Structure formats: C-alpha cells, structure tokens
Amino acid sequence: MAGPAGRLDAVLVCGGRWHDFDHARLRLLKLLGEHRRVRTTVYQDYDCVAALDRADLLITYTCDVRPRPAQRAALARFVERGGRWLALHGTNSVIEVTEPPTGEGPRVFSTPRLLGELAQVLGSQFLAHPPIEPYEVRVTRPDHPMVAGIEPFTVTDELYVCELHGELEVLLHAEYTGPCRGFAEGDTVALDDGPRPVLYLKRHGLGEVCYFTLGHCRGRYDMQDLGVADTGSVDEGPWRTPEFLTVLRRCVEWAVDSAPAALPGGCAASPPPRP
C-alpha cells in the first residue's frame, strides 16, 4: 500500500530487554534513510496494528517482546497480503527468568512457546545460545544475491539455537552441537548435528520473512533488571564486523526493493521468483 507519490511506509519495532536498542535503532534508521522513498514510523513494541495495516515493509529488532493475540494476527496478516518482514536477532524470543529459590546458584532462562501462529510465520523460535564468543558463519547459498561474494567470516555474537518451522531457504548458517548453559533446555536442544540457520527466507501467503539472527549489542546499563547496575563495558558485537554490515544493508535493500508497493502490480504482486 504505497503512500502519496510512490512513498514506501516502513514500521520499525525496536525494544525489549538486555540489549542496546538505542544503538540498533539508530543504525537501522540510518540504513533506511539511504532510501529516499521510505518514511519510517518507530515503535518499542507491537502496539502498531493500524500502522501495520498501512505498511509496505516491517523491520523488527526486539528481545522478549510478546505480541498480544490481535497483534499476532496483524503481523501474520501483513505478511499474508504480500508484506516483507525483516526480523532481526531476538524477534523470535520469549524468555522467562527463574531465580534460584534460596538466592544462591545460577538463574535459569526458559523459552516458553508463546508466539502462537507467529512461530510459523517467522519460521523459528529462539530456544538457547551458548556463551557469547567468536564463531564462524558459513555461506549456504553463495549464488544468492543477498550473500553473493561473502566468504565465511568470524563474528562475536549469540549463536542462536532455534526450533524451526516450515520450509526455510537458508542463506547463512553456523555449526554448533554443544550445551547452552543457563537455559532450561540448554543440555538437549543443541545436541543434534543440523546446521544453525543464521540468515534465511521464509514465505507466508503472498509475502516473505527474512530472518537474520545476528545483531547482538549491549550497553553498560542494559542488564539492570538482572541485578547488574553497570556492566562496565559497551558490547557492539557484530556491528563492527564488515560482513555483517554488508549483509544487513542487503537485507534492508531486500525489504525496500521487494515491498509490495515497489513491485509492478502493487500489493497484489506475487513474491518475486527465486534467483
């Protein structure tokens, strides 16, 4: 649904827990600002149903932001009618924290399946990750334009272990089969031998989701609800990695260039053919 004179309306949802959302929001707005047709409305959560019904593209960077049933329906409807959703990092996460009953010992992070139909739309739900440390990201589809020319690269980030849903076109992946300490399912979810999707495309209705699990960043004051008043450091993780930034820019270009209003035929256009 294009705005006046070919304008594209974007919705950016950026908020949640344990991350530097100011940093991510600024970087994403700068990338969107490279496209003169795009006008962006920013939200911290999914209280944007009316905007979604008018939007041409959606970008989300969240952690443990749980859409209510009406919001889940609006998100699914947006993709079904042909919208393009670039979902980043913790968009697929629902995380609950259990403190040790005596106040001693480690807390446990559980990942209840509360996304409803959105897990199917997104193609995955976060379950756990090992400790943040460098790991290699490998190119699954070197012929695809979103990752063409990208060599395997090392990134310092959270390596997502996810429950997968539906048919995914995986473009980047990582390998991991060890434990994910601190997560309720962390001793079992990462023991299979399958690759861990890092970047993939997932069709739904006339639209498509692009999910990119990378993007962790954390400021000094983002862990206060866990009792850490000041971490003493700023963690920009992959935001200093050239390959991540190149692929992220291409993901934003994908969302803009393949948005329904940017295609011949407008919102009724079918998804573009696979390269």
Secondary structure, DSSP 4 states (H G I P E B T S, - for coil): ---GGG-EEEEEEEEESSS-HHHHHHHHHHHHHT-TTEEEEEESSS--HHHHHH-SEEEEEEES----HHHHHHHHHHHHTT-EEEEEGGGG---EEE--TTS-S--EEE-----TTHHHHHSEEEEE---SEEEEEEES-TTSTTTTTPPPEEEEE---EEEE-S--EEEEEE---S--TTBTTTTTTT-S---EEEEEEEEETTEEEEEE-----B-TTTTGGGT-S--SS-B-GGGG-HHHHHHHHHHHHHHHHTSGGGSTTGGGPPPPPP-
